[in-house]
């Protein structure tokens, strides 16, 4: 759940700062990319060297690195993170974040962040119970932050009660619970075609296109994370196989069709994101074609239209998603495809949009449905676009 997440561990001045070393270590073990931010006073409790070594990243304390003039950009840090965990969160830092006081890199990053922020308070019993602290915690929650409650036990002062920072294992469990995907597609079977088919000309040459399959793979991952049984038919992709997905490696349109045909009956949702070659050479030379003549003519014949063919037999309870990459009359053409191929929705990519289409890590889409509704989405990473498409399918089905 936390694998590949980017988390800032923000350490403030409290004796519990020694526990942040364990927290950083546990997060790194879970596959999290960790960056540590410290308040100046926190460095008196635990050294940046310890946390830099454990997090495998430099630690950020001041806006400017020594006297080098190198500037640590709080906005960039805030935007980089998928989550910020302030652990330990001292009464002072809680008060500053609750009341808009921004006087160091740590608080500036908090105020610039768009990601979820978690506070794990750590202080003495009476400080924790003080109405001002309680009010600050309430305020922080009302701003959409999350409080990881302090735990009961012996405090550094010798007093016994609440105020101890939650144990690092409990903080990790809190984060895992937060990031755990709801299994909204549990029990559903999803087939996805992805990549670019290759149509052989001779043993060493082929006709193909620029599709990388990134969008289809992001969709497969997203559906799988939400509990679906995913079958990914991939043509000529160089991306790592997503986890928990049944994978079928194919090359030509005909091979892709044959696999899809055997699966389609049992599927609830079919996504046609592959860029399938519409034509293939009529004859495939058995030997490498030599350049003996000035010109070479290839006769091409039509390939099977996988989406069209399967769309003809679509069952009532099945949901089909098509893709359309258009360069002109985009909406008209996309809607025509939706009708002709019996799609429930069609995802439209326009090559006119900067950063969208083949090979980019980003994409800009519109979704068109059978009733002529059009929903536009902004330019996003393909992972986020996959979330949008999967969310749209969910809204349409349930
Ligand atoms: N598709 C398919 N099999 C094909 C061609 C396309 O399954 N032989 C699917 C694609 O995966 C996509 C949709 O059909 O979901 C539309 O593909 P596109 O190439 O845009 O449309 P075409 O029907 O090939 O029309 P044209 O190339 O003329 O625009």
Boltz pocket constraint, residues with backbone or C-beta under 6 A from the ligand:
constraints:
  - pocket:
      binder: B
      contacts: [[A, 193], [A, 253], [A, 272], [A, 273], [A, 274], [A, 275], [A, 276], [A, 277], [A, 278], [A, 303], [A, 304], [A, 305], [A, 306], [A, 307], [A, 308], [A, 321], [A, 322], [A, 323], [A, 324], [A, 325], [A, 337], [A, 341]]
      max_distance: 6.0
